[in-house]
Amino acid sequence: MKQGPRHILLLGLGEHATAFYQQYLICLADGAELELTLKTLDFAELNAFLPDKYQQLCPRLEKELAQLDWKSFDALLIPNITLHAAIDRLNLPAEYSKKLIHPVSATLDLLQQKKIDRITLAATRHTMQSHQLSTYFSHKGIEVKRPETDDMQRIDDIRLEVFEAGFSENAERELTAILRKYQNPLLACTELSLLNRGETFLDMGRCQLHRAFDLAGQ
């Protein structure tokens, strides 16, 4: 255990997702020393190139990451799961990579601990329909299922509602009702994590947050 406070740098992106990450880290600390620094990025600029316009997105991300004082923090959190597919394409130095908390690797560790070998992916429509994220899991022997077409569309509609307006109990109830039909639902979108207050479902955002908190304390 390190001496002194855990120092976590959080890159501020979407308003509601960033607030969720801040609040969850404070809850995890539960009185322990935590130094949480927020650096706000122009998410509108980055979002214009999501999910997969890497030629435009990667140079912008690389520039932002190069400007960070990497020695000043223990762990880096980026509250957007889709962005990590672009980050994986960057040639980051090892001393940077070990501090950047990847939601996929944190989630894979949890699934392997729980001996879960099949999940149902709940994310953006693009993520659910593409193989971009599911490839990470299939390489580790985890089968990835997708919701039915109508459910997939509604899940994407719900996450867009949350992105615009934040948490609502109606959205939480509807998402829960949809996902209870499936085996081992895995939330792979930060906006959907906001609706998982009871931690009913597997959740990449929460896996990422726990990993950052643990790493910062080492």
C-alpha positions as CSV (number, residue, x, y, z in Angstrom):
1,M,0.0,0.0,0.0
2,K,1.4,3.4,-1.0
3,Q,1.9,6.2,1.4
4,G,-0.2,9.3,0.9
5,P,-3.4,9.8,-1.1
6,R,-4.4,7.9,-4.2
7,H,-4.0,10.4,-7.1
8,I,-6.3,9.7,-10.0
9,L,-6.6,11.9,-13.1
10,L,-10.0,11.8,-14.8
11,L,-10.4,13.2,-18.3
12,G,-13.7,15.0,-18.5
13,L,-15.7,14.1,-21.5
14,G,-19.5,13.7,-21.6
15,E,-21.1,15.7,-18.7
16,H,-23.2,12.9,-17.1
17,A,-20.6,10.2,-17.6
18,T,-17.9,12.3,-16.0
19,A,-20.1,13.2,-13.0
20,F,-20.8,9.5,-12.5
21,Y,-17.1,8.6,-12.5
22,Q,-16.4,11.4,-10.0
23,Q,-19.1,10.3,-7.7
24,Y,-18.3,6.6,-7.9
25,L,-14.6,7.2,-7.0
26,I,-15.6,9.3,-4.0
27,C,-17.8,6.4,-2.9
28,L,-15.0,3.9,-3.4
29,A,-12.7,6.1,-1.3
30,D,-15.1,6.0,1.6
31,G,-13.0,8.2,3.7
32,A,-9.6,7.1,2.4
33,E,-7.3,9.7,1.0
34,L,-8.1,10.4,-2.6
35,E,-6.8,13.2,-4.8
36,L,-9.0,13.4,-7.8
37,T,-8.0,15.7,-10.6
38,L,-10.4,16.5,-13.5
39,K,-9.0,17.7,-16.9
40,T,-11.8,18.6,-19.2
41,L,-11.4,17.8,-22.9
42,D,-13.5,19.1,-25.8
43,F,-15.7,16.1,-26.1
44,A,-17.7,17.6,-28.9
45,E,-14.6,17.6,-31.1
46,L,-13.7,14.0,-30.3
47,N,-17.3,12.8,-30.5
48,A,-17.5,14.0,-34.1
49,F,-15.0,11.2,-35.0
50,L,-16.5,8.4,-32.9
51,P,-16.8,5.5,-33.2
52,D,-14.2,4.6,-35.7
53,K,-12.8,7.5,-37.7
54,Y,-9.3,6.7,-36.4
55,Q,-7.4,8.8,-39.0
56,Q,-8.9,11.9,-37.4
57,L,-9.4,10.7,-33.9
58,C,-6.0,9.2,-33.1
59,P,-3.8,12.3,-33.7
60,R,-6.1,14.3,-31.5
61,L,-6.0,11.8,-28.7
62,E,-2.3,11.4,-29.0
63,K,-1.8,15.2,-28.7
64,E,-4.0,15.4,-25.6
65,L,-2.3,12.5,-23.9
66,A,1.2,13.9,-24.7
67,Q,0.3,17.1,-22.8
68,L,-0.4,15.3,-19.5
69,D,2.1,15.3,-16.7
70,W,2.2,11.6,-16.3
71,K,4.4,11.7,-13.2
72,S,1.8,13.6,-11.2
73,F,-0.8,10.9,-11.0
74,D,-1.1,7.2,-10.2
75,A,-3.9,6.2,-12.6
76,L,-5.7,7.7,-15.6
77,L,-9.4,7.2,-16.3
78,I,-11.1,8.0,-19.6
79,P,-14.9,7.7,-19.1
80,N,-15.7,6.6,-22.6
81,I,-15.3,2.9,-23.5
82,T,-15.4,3.5,-27.3
83,L,-12.4,5.8,-27.2
84,H,-10.2,3.0,-25.9
85,A,-10.3,1.3,-29.3
86,A,-8.6,4.4,-30.7
87,I,-6.1,4.5,-27.8
88,D,-5.2,0.9,-28.5
89,R,-3.9,2.2,-31.9
90,L,-1.5,4.6,-30.3
91,N,2.1,3.8,-29.6
92,L,2.2,4.9,-26.0
93,P,5.3,4.5,-23.9
94,A,5.1,1.6,-21.4
95,E,5.2,4.0,-18.4
96,Y,2.0,5.7,-19.8
97,S,0.2,2.5,-20.7
98,K,0.5,1.0,-17.2
99,K,-1.3,4.0,-15.7
100,L,-4.0,4.2,-18.3
101,I,-6.9,2.0,-17.0
102,H,-8.3,0.0,-19.9
103,P,-11.9,-1.1,-19.3
104,V,-11.6,-4.2,-21.4
105,S,-8.7,-5.7,-19.5
106,A,-10.3,-4.9,-16.2
107,T,-13.5,-6.6,-17.3
108,L,-11.7,-9.6,-18.7
109,D,-10.0,-10.2,-15.3
110,L,-13.3,-10.1,-13.5
111,L,-15.0,-12.5,-16.0
112,Q,-12.1,-14.9,-15.6
113,Q,-12.3,-14.7,-11.8
114,K,-16.0,-15.4,-11.9
115,K,-15.5,-18.2,-14.6
116,I,-18.0,-16.5,-16.9
117,D,-17.5,-17.7,-20.5
118,R,-20.6,-16.2,-22.2
119,I,-21.9,-12.6,-22.1
120,T,-24.6,-10.5,-23.8
121,L,-23.2,-7.2,-24.9
122,A,-25.2,-4.0,-24.1
123,A,-23.6,-0.9,-25.6
124,T,-24.0,1.5,-28.4
125,R,-25.7,0.1,-31.5
126,H,-22.4,0.3,-33.4
127,T,-20.6,-1.6,-30.7
128,M,-23.3,-4.3,-30.5
129,Q,-23.4,-4.8,-34.2
130,S,-19.7,-4.7,-34.9
131,H,-16.9,-7.1,-33.9
132,Q,-14.7,-4.3,-32.6
133,L,-15.3,-5.0,-28.9
134,S,-16.4,-8.6,-29.0
135,T,-13.0,-9.6,-30.5
136,Y,-11.3,-8.8,-27.2
137,F,-13.5,-11.3,-25.4
138,S,-13.5,-14.0,-28.1
139,H,-9.7,-14.1,-28.0
140,K,-10.0,-15.0,-24.3
141,G,-12.5,-17.8,-25.0
142,I,-15.6,-15.7,-24.0
143,E,-18.6,-16.1,-26.2
144,V,-20.4,-12.8,-27.0
145,K,-24.1,-12.8,-27.7
146,R,-26.1,-9.8,-28.9
147,P,-29.6,-8.7,-28.0
148,E,-32.5,-9.1,-30.4
149,T,-32.7,-6.4,-33.1
150,D,-35.6,-4.5,-31.5
151,D,-33.9,-4.6,-28.0
152,M,-30.6,-3.5,-29.6
153,Q,-32.3,-0.5,-31.0
154,R,-34.1,0.4,-27.8
155,I,-30.9,0.0,-25.7
156,D,-29.2,2.5,-28.1
157,D,-32.1,4.9,-27.8
158,I,-31.9,4.7,-24.0
159,R,-28.2,5.4,-23.9
160,L,-28.8,8.5,-26.1
161,E,-31.5,9.7,-23.8
162,V,-29.0,9.4,-20.9
163,F,-26.3,11.1,-22.8
164,E,-28.6,14.1,-23.3
165,A,-30.5,14.3,-20.1
166,G,-28.7,12.1,-17.5
167,F,-30.2,9.4,-15.3
168,S,-33.9,8.8,-15.1
169,E,-35.8,6.1,-13.2
170,N,-37.9,5.3,-16.2
171,A,-34.7,4.6,-18.3
172,E,-33.3,2.5,-15.5
173,R,-36.5,0.4,-15.3
174,E,-36.7,-0.1,-19.0
175,L,-33.1,-1.1,-19.4
176,T,-33.4,-3.5,-16.5
177,A,-36.5,-5.1,-18.0
178,I,-34.8,-5.6,-21.4
179,L,-31.6,-7.0,-20.0
180,R,-33.2,-9.5,-17.6
181,K,-34.1,-11.6,-20.7
182,Y,-30.5,-12.3,-21.5
183,Q,-27.6,-14.3,-20.0
184,N,-24.9,-12.3,-18.2
185,P,-25.6,-8.9,-19.7
186,L,-22.4,-6.8,-19.8
187,L,-22.8,-3.0,-20.0
188,A,-20.2,-1.6,-22.3
189,C,-21.3,2.0,-22.5
190,T,-20.7,4.6,-19.8
191,E,-24.2,6.0,-20.1
192,L,-25.7,2.6,-19.5
193,S,-23.5,2.3,-16.4
194,L,-25.4,5.3,-14.9
195,L,-28.6,3.1,-15.0
196,N,-26.9,0.2,-13.1
197,R,-27.3,1.8,-9.6
198,G,-28.0,-1.6,-7.9
199,E,-25.0,-3.1,-9.7
200,T,-27.4,-5.7,-11.1
201,F,-25.4,-6.3,-14.3
202,L,-21.8,-6.8,-15.2
203,D,-20.4,-3.3,-15.9
204,M,-17.3,-2.3,-17.8
205,G,-17.3,1.2,-16.4
206,R,-17.4,0.0,-12.8
207,C,-14.6,-2.6,-13.6
208,Q,-12.5,0.3,-14.9
209,L,-13.2,2.4,-11.8
210,H,-12.3,-0.4,-9.3
211,R,-9.1,-1.1,-11.2
212,A,-8.1,2.6,-11.2
213,F,-8.8,2.9,-7.4
214,D,-6.8,-0.3,-6.7
215,L,-3.8,0.7,-8.9
216,A,-3.6,4.1,-7.4
217,G,-3.3,2.6,-3.9
218,Q,-0.4,0.3,-4.8
